[in-house]
Amino acid sequence: MALTLADSARLAGGHCWLERRLFEVLGGWVGSTPEPAVKLLFDRHSGHHAWRAEQWWERLPVLADVDRQSLVAAEPAGLPEIVEMLAAASSTATRLAGTYRFALPRLWSRYAHHLSLTAATADGSSIRTLGMAMTDVGADWREGEVLLQGMLRQSELVSAASHVVAELEMRLAVEKH
């Protein structure tokens, strides 16, 4: 069974919201990240989030009685607080861990779930966007994970990275229930 127009719009609007926020978060870290390689990574990946947000904006329905911007909303409702927790990460290791061990894996899974709900006969443009987005997010995820693994050489950094991921996971688990 294909998604309804309302369901499709809700999912695309949620993806658009999250990609916009990740664009802002990663882009906001560029100036305060001391390591050049990580600074460049955040800058480049921020741009990828902006591009994907535009792709989702284009998937929103254009209807006379619907304000497209009103469809761009966080889902689930507690997602803004989780993204704010991520944005508050202050060290490079916690930023990398929060992004590449929590945010991007969850984003990829979110896209995979959306894809599982689609029907080729009705959701062709969304399926194409999901395929491109999943490939793009997967590549970014791997690239960030490699940088993080290279950085985690001290027990304090490992502990901080693990802690931020655990805190984000805990908040998400509470949000789901």
N, C-alpha and C positions, 0 to 999 in steps of 0.2 A: 504494500500500500504506500502510495506516495505521500510526502509531507503536504499538509495544507499550506496555502499561501501564508497564513498567519504564523504557522510553525516555522516555515522557511524564513520568514522575515524576522521572527524572534531569534532564531539561531544566527542568522547573518548579522543582525544588529548587535547581538552579544559578542560575536567574534570581532566586529568592527570596534566596539567599545574596548575590549581587552587589548587588541593590537594597538589602538591609539594610546592607551595608558602605558603599555610596554615601550612604545616609541618614546613617550615622555620620560619614563623612568630611566631607561638606558641612556637616552640623550642627556638627561640631567646629570648623570654620573660622569660624563666625559671630562668636564672641567676639574673634577675633584679626584680623579683617578691618577695616581702618580706613575704607574707602569705604562710605558708607551704602547706595548703590544696590547694590553688590556684596554687602554684608552681607545685605540684604533678599532678593536673588536666591538666595544660598546657603540662607538660611532657608526660603524658599518651595520651592525645588527639593529640599531635603532632605525636606520633607514629602511631595513627590511620590514620591520614592524609597520612603518608608515606606508610602505607599498602594499602590504597585505591588508591594512585597514582600508585603503582605497579600493582594493579588489572587493572587499565585503560591502563597502558603501555602494558599489556598482551593482551588487546582487540584491539590494533592497528594492522593494516594489515602488514603482512610480504610479501613484493613484491620486486622483483629484482630491479625495477627502482624507488623505493620510499625510501627515508631516513626517517625512523620512527621518529627520533628526530625532523624533520621539521614539523611533524604533531602535536607536543606538543606546542600549542600556545594559548595565551589568547584570549578569546572571551566573550564578545565583545572587540573591540580594546582598549577601555579605562579602562579595568579591571585592568591592572597593577597599574594605578594611584589610583584606589579605594583600592586595596590591600595595597599599600604604605600608604594611609591614615590610614588604620586599623593598620598597623605595627607601625605607629608613635604614637599611643595611649600610654600615659606614665604612667597613674595610673592604679591600679588593676581594679577599677570599670569601667573605660572606656575600658580597654582591654576585660573584661568580657562582657560588653554590646555590644561592636563592634563585638565580636565573636559570642555570643550566642543569641543576638537579631537582628543581621544583617547577618553576614557571614553564619552561619549554617542554619538558615531558608531559605536563598537564595540558598544555596547549595542543600538543600533537595528539594526545588521547582524546581531547575534546573534538578535534577535527575528525579523528577516526570514528568516533561515535556518531557524529553528524553524517559522515559518509555511509555508515551502516543503515541510516534511516532513509536514504535517498533511493529513487527509482530512476533508471536510465531514461525512461520515456518522458518523465516530467521535470527532472532536476539536472538536465545536462550542463547548464552553465555553473551551477553550484558544484557539481561533481568535478568539473574541470578546475574550478578555483580551489576546491579541497585538495585535489591532486597536486597542484602547484604549491599550495601552502604547506602541505605535509612534507613535500620534498624539501622545500626551503627551510622550514622549521627544523627538520631532521638534520640538515647540513649545519645550521647554526648551532644546534644542540651539541653535535659532535665536536665542532670547532671549540666551543666554550668549555666543554668537558676536558678536552686535551689541555687547554691553558690552565684550567683549575688543577688538574692532576699534576702538572709540572710545578705548580705553586705550593702544593700541600707537602712540604718537606719538614715541617715542625709540628710537634704535637699540639701547640696552641692554635695553629691555623686549622689543623684537622678538627679540633674540638669546636672552634668557632663556626667552621663551615657546617659541621654536623648539627650544631645547635640551631642555626638559622633554618636549616631544612626541616628539622624536627618541629620547630615552632610554627612554621608555615603549614606543615602537614597537620599539626594538631588543630590549628585554626580552621583549616579546610574540613577536617573531620567533624568538628563541632558545628560548622555551617551546614553540613549535609544532614545533621540530625536535629 
